[in-house]
Amino acid sequence: MVGRRARKRGDRSTRIRCRLLSLATVFLLFFAHRAQAVDINVFAAASLTEAFGQLARLAEHRHPGWHIDLQFAGSQQLAMQIEQGAPAAVFASADERWMRYLGDRGLLAGEPQDFAHNRLVVIVPKANPARIEHIEDLARPGIKLVLGAAAVPVGRYSRDVLDNLSGTAPFGPGYREHVLRNVVSEEQEVKGVVAKVELGEADAGIVYGSDVTAKVAGAVRILPIPGAQNVTATYPIAVVKNTPDLEAARAFVALVLSQEGQQVLGSHGLIPASVR
C-alpha cells in the first residue's frame, strides 16, 4: 500500500516535471522566434512598387520573422528623408544622381550596385480626346502634358528624351520648347503622371515602360519613343549606413541581385541589370 502511494507520488512528480519542461520549451521557442524577428525598412522608387512588393513577399516567406516595410516615393523625396534621419535599411533609386547624393554625404554602407534598367514611353488616355497619334503631336498647341518634375528621375529622363528628339526629323529644333510649353503639371513621382493620364486629367504623359502594368494598360495607349533617342534609366541599390540589422539588409539586396530577383524584376517590365 505504501509502495503504491509512493509510486503515485512519483508518477505525479514526473508529470509535473514534464509539463514544466514543455512550458519551458514553449517559452524558449517563443523567445527564440522573437529574437529572429527583423524589421527591414526598404525605401524604393515609386516605379518599383509592383516588383518590390513581390520581392518583399518572397523575402518574408523565406525568412520567418522578417517584416519588410516598403516606402515608395520619388527617389529625390526618399533621399531627402534618409538625409534627415528616416530609418531606412535599403535604398533603391531610379537614377544614380540621388544614390550619389547619399553616398557623398557618407550615408551608405558600401558601394551601390546597379540592379535594373528601364526605358521611357509616352502614354495617352485610351479615349485619346486630344487625338495624339505620334509623339511629334506633343508639340501641338493646347495639348495638356504631364511630366515628372525636373528633380524626379523620370522628369529628368523625360527632358533628356526631348533634348534627343529636338533637331531630328520630323521633330525640328524647337520641339523641346514647344512640348514643355504644354506641361500643365509636374509630378513628384512617376505614379502621379500615370494617374493623371489614366483618369483623363491629361492628354499625355511620359513614364517608364514598366509603369504600364496590366491594370494601367486597360486605360491608356502607348506611343513608343524611337530607340536612338530614348534613354536607359539605371537603378542602383545600397544598404543605408547605421541600419540596426546590417546582415538582413544585405540579404535583401542579395535577393534583388540574385537570378531569381532579376526574374521577378523582368516579369514586372523592368530590364534586369545583366540584360541591358
Secondary structure, 3 states (H helix, E strand, C coil): CHHHHHHHHHHHHHHHHHHHHHHHHHHHHHHHHHHHCEEEEEEEEHHHHHHHHHHHHHHHHHCCCEEEEEEEECHHHHHHHHHCCCCCCEEECCCHHHHHHHHHCCCECCCCEEEEEEEEEEEEECCCCCCCCCHHHHHCCCCCEEEECCCCHHHHHHHHHHHHHCCCCCCCCCHHHHHHCCEEEEECCHHHHHHHHHCCCCCEEEEEHHHCCHHHHCCEEEEECCCCCCCEEEEEEEEECCCCCHHHHHHHHHHHHCHHHHHHHHHCCCEEHHHC
